Amino acid sequence: MKAKLPESLDQVEKVYCETDILIIGAGNAGCFAAIEAKRKNPDLKVTLMEKAYIDRSGCLAAGMDAINTYLKKGKTIEDFIKWSRSQAGGLLREDLAIKVAENLNAPVEEWEEWGLPIKKNEDTAEYANRGKWDITIQGESMKPIIAEKVREYGCEVLNRVVATNYLLKDGRVVGAMGFHVRQGKMVVVKAKATIIATGGAAGIYKPYTNDGSDSHHQLWYSPFNTGAGYAMGIRAGAEMTTFEMRWCATRTKDFTGPIDTISVGYGTPMINGKGEKILQKRYAEWGGETAPRFIRANAPMEEWMEGRGPCFMDTTGMSDEEIKQMKNDYLNERPTYVLFLAARGQDLKKEPIEIYGNDPYIVGGHTASGYWLNSEDWSTTLPGLFACGDVAGGVPNKFVGGCAAEGLLAARGAVEYVAQLNGEIEIDEAQVEAEKARIYAPVFRLIEEGDGVKPKEMEERMQRLMDEYAGGVHQFFRMNEEQLQYALKHIKILQDQVKYLIANDLHELMGAHEVIDRLDVAEVLIHHLLYRKETRWPGWQTRTDYPEKNDEAFDCFVNSTRDPETGEVKIFTREYEQIVPGDRMKPN
């Protein structure tokens, strides 16, 4: 039964909680952070705040068929850094990546101990390979497994609570505020240390599958990851990094399903409408079929632009047994994909799988976008706040294993931080009241004025703006100065029009805050795209007015802060610090 909406601010019930460590987001990284914090100090109270329900929340909600980063026998940390660095166009935080690599295998092996099936080679009993860094798993239940471990360690879980902003005291993060999406209550959590683990940002751009209906979120990435963690940090003045390194990928056309299972797992080549092997013919200098992911994302779009589309993953050379096994693999991650193929009556031995680019995402587990971190303890530039997983910046290609490793690292930093604190947690009640008014404004606006802008309407306008002027999939990921300036101007107009948002129920209220968060992320993203006047990652960040890479000016990190008082976004750079020797564009 739906909770009754409050009719005035006075009717909004406030619920206060107090904890030692608050973890916002109970996905992969958040769960491992909670477990590690309790292992380091069982006496600490550890609380997770989760928008959904912990058993099936985050990117792993439906499972996975592989873990994309694992240090296999014979591989070294240096090997991993060189590969990841080349995949990211030579730009990553090597200090952070080394520590992630040092902790990469432990959570994966622990997952197996807890019940995660990982496929083994029959002759060696070692994990079965899928490419250079992937191992094959049967991961449909990987999220329930770690959720159960969180409970076993005695962590408190606040399910169905949407985080909206941090609690701040004298510049320090002392918890977070939000609301219960089923009960309508405002939730205020005071914490000695806070770990943000909400994931990246999807739904900022219009997906090509949006056919004019309500399919705003027919996406590859988790549509529930709306950039809330980024937005909360942006509004509080945290330093962010590398938003311009967007994640765009090649996906199954009309389904947006991942193709690594086909390409990496079964070695199928990418071909165009003429049957040419695209990567081998046009991108041999980049490594052909093993070219960096931004090249593999850009390649089919180039083929379409130059009149050689459509493009495909050529499954016609696969055996019947391989096709059967591939479908079984998808049952662990995208079970609806098997239904998609069945509904089309597609025989993969005769007809290859069509592919296309997806809408861009800001996601720090795949690229380097996110909070700027201290490599000693995974702390952000806001005292009391730590970050891990997709919301943490600097370490592209960490994927599932690396996000779990960052959960461990952030938890250790938070536990140490708490151990050094003295005194009670103090909060500013005026800040709580102001946030209460902000949270519920769309509800009361509808009551008082009877009309306004629905979240879906504003979201549709935002997605179109970003798609058409900030390098979306319908523009083949391309952009220039004038387009970006136009996008920035109109995103700012939408940010001002937030004052017209209305909500009919608690779910729509959640949608209102999701579009507010996405707008704040979009604004910062455009500033980053404007600043990097070069093309460093074709496909991910293609500037038609600056088509070449410019190492002299931009071999660095582009960072930003937004002034909490004025809203002004400041862009600046930080130098690259190379630790592992060698050519940064080569994987070995």
Order of alpha helices (4+ residues) and beta strands (2+ residues): beta-alpha-beta-beta-alpha-alpha-alpha-beta-beta-alpha-beta-beta-beta-beta-alpha-beta-beta-alpha-beta-alpha-alpha-beta-alpha-alpha-beta-beta-beta-alpha-alpha-alpha-beta-alpha-alpha-beta-alpha-beta-beta
